[in-house]
Amino acid sequence: MNLCVIPARGGSKRIPRKNIKLFHGKPIIAYSIEAALKSNCFDNVIVSTDDDEIAEIAQQYGAEIPFMRPKELADDYAGTIPVINHAINWFIEQNETPEYVCCIYATAPLIQVDSIQKSYDLMQKEQAEYCFTATSFPFPIQRAIKIQANKRLAMFYPEHFNTRSQDLEEAYHDAGQFYWGKSEAFLQEKPLFSEVAVPYLLPRNLVQDVDTFEDWEQAEALFKLYHTK
């Protein structure tokens, strides 16, 4: 079986109630649930939450709430992997062992149905243990600068001050939308950013972390622009 896990705890601090805050007219978590359901990749689409209101809204949009997440996995320090593994182990205890699991973040309104489908196919084609969304940095990381304690600037890589941008190796980062993986890889906690994974590349106009109010406004603008086009 294929399992989709959408983590959505209730105690978000920087954007209170972030996972169910209205985004272009509906709770932001709805976009992740709807994309997962429309992909037809999953036998079960569940939301792992400790919050009754989030659970109720998630069910309204078609997700399952087979359990309430324990409090020790819902504080500010709870990592994503333990939350995924808790869900996998719950299904194993019900004699339903997932073969592939996809963790989709609750705040990924730019997620595309075909990205879920194509990344699943890519993972299998490449015989990888993980596949996750990634995108390129818009500026060469080798030319990055830092502000020092004395408020003066320094380069992280001063040896590249005179290197032409086109001669620098392109760098990528996690796009923060979803993570496909084999159950065994998650349970064994194999490192995600390693040779056992392949990236599914997204254009930068479909990528936006949503951690601050500024991020939220940027995501709304990108969403409007994409859907206007």
C-alpha positions in Angstrom: 0.0 0.0 0.0 1.0 3.6 -0.5 0.5 6.0 2.4 0.4 9.8 2.4 1.1 11.5 5.7 0.4 15.2 6.1 1.9 16.5 9.4 -0.1 19.4 10.9 0.4 20.1 14.6 -1.7 22.8 16.3 1.0 24.8 18.0 2.7 26.8 15.3 4.3 30.0 16.8 5.4 32.3 14.1 2.1 32.2 12.2 -0.5 31.1 14.7 -2.9 28.4 13.5 -0.8 28.4 10.3 -2.0 24.9 9.0 -5.6 26.0 8.8 -5.2 29.7 8.1 -7.2 30.8 5.1 -5.1 31.0 1.9 -7.0 32.4 -1.1 -10.3 31.4 0.4 -9.7 28.0 2.0 -7.5 26.5 4.8 -4.0 26.1 3.5 -3.9 22.4 4.4 -6.7 21.8 1.9 -4.3 22.3 -1.0 -2.1 19.4 0.2 -5.0 17.1 0.9 -6.7 17.8 -2.4 -3.5 17.3 -4.4 -2.8 14.0 -2.7 -6.3 12.7 -3.4 -6.3 13.8 -7.0 -3.0 12.2 -7.6 -4.5 8.7 -7.2 -1.1 7.6 -5.8 -2.3 6.6 -2.3 -4.4 4.0 -0.6 -4.7 6.3 2.5 -4.3 10.0 2.8 -4.0 10.9 6.5 -3.3 14.0 8.6 -1.2 13.5 11.6 -2.3 16.1 14.2 -2.7 16.7 17.9 -5.4 19.4 17.3 -9.2 18.7 17.2 -10.0 21.7 14.9 -7.3 20.7 12.4 -8.6 17.2 12.4 -12.1 18.3 11.8 -11.1 20.6 8.9 -8.9 17.9 7.4 -11.7 15.5 7.4 -14.0 18.0 5.6 -11.5 18.0 2.7 -11.3 14.3 2.5 -8.3 13.3 4.7 -8.4 10.5 7.2 -7.6 11.0 10.9 -7.0 7.4 12.1 -5.3 8.6 15.3 -4.4 11.7 17.2 -0.7 12.4 17.4 0.8 12.0 20.8 1.8 15.2 22.6 5.5 14.2 22.7 5.5 14.4 18.9 3.7 17.7 18.7 6.0 20.2 20.5 8.4 22.7 19.0 11.2 20.2 18.8 9.4 17.3 17.1 11.1 16.3 13.9 9.3 15.2 10.7 10.9 11.7 10.5 9.6 10.6 14.0 6.1 11.8 13.0 6.3 9.8 9.7 7.6 6.8 11.5 4.8 7.0 14.1 2.3 6.9 11.3 4.0 4.0 9.6 4.2 2.0 12.8 0.5 2.7 13.5 -0.4 1.1 10.2 1.9 -1.8 10.7 0.1 -2.5 14.0 -3.1 -2.6 12.0 -1.5 -5.3 9.8 -1.3 -2.8 6.9 2.3 -2.3 6.1 3.0 0.6 3.7 5.5 0.0 0.9 5.9 3.6 -0.1 5.2 6.7 2.0 4.9 10.3 0.9 5.1 13.1 3.5 3.4 16.2 2.2 3.7 19.4 4.2 0.5 21.1 5.2 1.7 24.5 4.0 2.4 23.7 0.4 -0.3 25.5 -1.6 1.9 25.6 -4.8 2.0 21.8 -4.9 1.1 20.2 -8.3 -0.7 16.9 -8.7 1.6 15.8 -11.5 4.6 16.5 -9.3 3.4 13.9 -6.9 2.8 11.4 -9.7 6.0 12.0 -11.7 8.3 12.0 -8.6 6.8 8.6 -7.6 7.6 7.3 -11.1 11.1 8.8 -11.0 11.9 7.2 -7.6 10.9 3.8 -9.0 12.7 4.3 -12.3 15.9 5.3 -10.6 15.5 2.6 -7.9 16.0 5.2 -5.2 14.9 5.0 -1.6 13.8 8.7 -1.5 12.6 11.3 -3.9 11.9 14.8 -2.9 11.3 18.2 -4.4 14.3 20.5 -4.9 15.0 23.7 -6.8 18.0 25.8 -7.7 19.3 28.7 -5.8 18.6 32.0 -7.6 22.1 33.3 -6.9 25.5 31.4 -6.8 26.0 30.3 -3.2 29.8 30.6 -3.8 29.3 34.4 -3.9 27.4 34.6 -0.7 28.4 37.1 2.0 28.0 37.3 5.7 27.7 40.1 8.2 30.3 39.7 10.9 30.1 40.7 14.6 31.6 44.1 13.8 28.8 44.7 11.2 31.3 44.4 8.4 31.1 42.1 5.4 33.0 39.0 4.5 32.6 36.4 1.8 31.9 32.8 2.7 34.1 31.7 -0.2 36.5 34.6 -0.9 38.4 32.5 -3.4 35.5 33.0 -5.8 35.4 36.8 -5.7 36.6 37.0 -9.3 35.1 33.8 -10.6 32.4 34.3 -13.3 28.9 33.3 -12.2 28.6 31.0 -15.2 31.7 29.1 -14.2 30.4 28.3 -10.7 28.6 25.0 -10.1 24.9 25.3 -9.7 23.5 24.6 -6.2 20.1 23.3 -5.2 18.0 23.2 -2.0 15.1 21.3 -0.6 11.8 22.8 -2.0 9.9 21.8 1.1 6.8 20.4 -0.5 6.9 16.6 -0.1 9.1 13.6 0.4 8.5 10.2 -1.1 10.3 7.2 0.4 10.3 3.5 1.1 8.9 2.7 4.5 12.1 0.9 5.3 14.2 3.9 4.6 12.1 6.1 6.8 12.1 3.6 9.6 15.8 3.1 9.4 16.2 6.9 9.4 18.5 6.8 6.3 19.7 10.4 5.6 17.5 12.1 3.1 20.2 14.4 1.6 22.4 11.5 0.4 23.1 9.1 -2.5 20.0 7.1 -1.6 17.8 10.0 -2.8 17.0 11.5 -6.2 15.6 15.1 -6.6 12.5 16.0 -8.4 13.3 19.5 -9.7 10.8 22.3 -9.6 10.9 25.8 -11.1 11.6 28.5 -8.6 8.2 30.1 -9.2 6.5 27.1 -7.6 8.6 27.1 -4.5 8.0 29.1 -1.3 8.7 28.2 2.3 5.9 29.4 4.5 7.4 30.2 7.9 6.8 33.9 8.4 4.0 36.4 7.4 6.4 37.7 4.7 6.6 34.2 3.3 2.9 33.9 3.4 2.4 37.0 1.4 5.0 35.9 -1.1 3.2 32.5 -1.5 -0.1 34.1 -2.0 1.4 36.3 -4.8 3.1 33.3 -6.5 -0.2 31.4 -6.3 -2.2 34.2 -7.8 0.4 34.7 -10.6 0.5 31.0 -11.4 -3.2 30.6 -11.5 -3.7 33.8 -13.5 -1.4 32.5 -16.1 
